[in-house]
């Protein structure tokens, strides 16, 4: 089992691929409230799971988008949509994933996810 420093390093590698310099931003209100929390999230979610070898980061990103959409976690979904775009996942692929949410999580859930996605995928001109 990897130690905490190794998990943190692996997690930072993943989050940098997703969000670049914005990864782990201390500007988030939650990070200001609980500064240690996001280091733990980086170790646990990204260091322990996202960095596992049997599924690539692109696939994990698509899974995460689908899961957040199905759970109705639209604020977190927006962040992961930005990350997916940074990985090269296309706007069209993301829309398809969110549309498919209707089959398994319901039409209202898919509408909420697509509405949140519109902020990310259709930025103001």
C-alpha positions in Angstrom: 0.0 0.0 0.0 1.3 3.4 -0.9 2.0 5.9 1.8 0.1 9.3 2.2 2.9 11.3 0.4 2.9 8.9 -2.6 -0.9 9.0 -2.8 -0.9 12.8 -2.6 1.7 12.9 -5.4 -0.3 10.5 -7.6 -3.4 12.5 -6.9 -1.8 15.8 -7.8 -0.7 14.3 -11.1 -4.3 13.4 -11.9 -5.8 16.6 -10.8 -3.2 18.6 -12.8 -4.3 16.7 -15.9 -7.9 17.5 -15.1 -7.7 21.1 -14.0 -4.1 22.3 -14.7 -3.1 25.2 -12.4 -6.6 25.5 -11.0 -6.2 22.1 -9.3 -6.5 22.3 -5.5 -7.3 26.0 -5.7 -7.4 27.5 -2.2 -9.9 30.1 -3.5 -12.9 27.7 -3.2 -15.1 28.5 -0.2 -15.0 24.9 1.0 -11.2 25.0 0.9 -11.1 28.1 3.0 -13.4 26.5 5.5 -11.6 23.2 5.7 -8.1 23.6 4.2 -7.0 20.0 5.0 -10.0 18.4 3.3 -8.9 18.8 -0.3 -5.5 17.3 0.4 -7.4 14.2 1.8 -9.7 14.2 -1.3 -6.6 14.4 -3.5 -5.1 11.4 -1.7 -8.2 9.3 -1.5 -10.2 9.9 -4.7 -7.4 10.8 -7.1 -4.4 9.1 -5.6 -6.1 5.8 -4.6 -8.7 5.4 -7.3 -8.2 7.7 -10.3 -4.5 6.6 -10.6 -5.3 2.8 -10.6 -4.0 1.1 -13.8 -7.1 -0.8 -15.1 -9.1 2.2 -16.3 -7.6 5.2 -18.1 -8.2 8.8 -16.9 -10.5 9.5 -19.9 -12.8 6.6 -19.0 -12.7 7.6 -15.3 -13.7 11.1 -16.3 -16.7 10.0 -18.3 -17.8 7.7 -15.5 -17.5 10.5 -13.0 -19.5 12.9 -15.2 -22.3 10.3 -15.5 -22.3 9.5 -11.8 -22.4 13.2 -10.8 -25.2 13.8 -13.3 -27.2 10.8 -12.0 -26.7 11.9 -8.4 -27.8 15.5 -9.2 -24.5 17.0 -8.0 -24.6 19.8 -10.6 -22.0 22.1 -9.0 -19.4 19.3 -8.8 -20.5 18.2 -12.3 -19.5 21.5 -13.7 -15.9 21.2 -12.4 -15.6 17.7 -13.8 -17.0 18.9 -17.2 -14.1 21.4 -17.3 -11.7 18.6 -16.4 -13.2 16.3 -19.1 -12.7 19.0 -21.7 -9.1 19.5 -20.6 -8.6 15.7 -21.2 -9.8 16.1 -24.8 -13.2 14.7 -24.3 -15.5 16.5 -26.8 -18.5 18.6 -26.1 -20.6 16.1 -28.1 -19.4 13.1 -26.1 -20.2 14.9 -22.9 -23.7 15.8 -24.1 -24.3 12.2 -25.1 -23.3 11.0 -21.6 -25.6 13.5 -20.0 -28.5 12.6 -22.3 -28.1 9.0 -21.5 -28.6 9.9 -17.8 -32.3 10.1 -18.6 -32.5 6.4 -19.2 -31.2 5.4 -15.8 -31.7 8.4 -13.5 -34.7 10.1 -15.0 -35.5 12.9 -17.4 -35.6 15.6 -14.7 -32.1 14.6 -13.6 -30.8 14.7 -17.2 -32.4 18.1 -17.7 -30.7 19.4 -14.5 -27.4 18.0 -15.7 -27.7 19.4 -19.2 -28.7 22.8 -17.7 -25.6 22.8 -15.6 -23.5 21.7 -18.5 -24.8 24.5 -20.7 -22.8 26.9 -18.4 -19.6 25.0 -19.2 -20.2 23.8 -22.8 -21.9 27.0 -24.1 -19.8 29.8 -22.5 -21.1 33.3 -23.0 -20.0 35.0 -26.2 
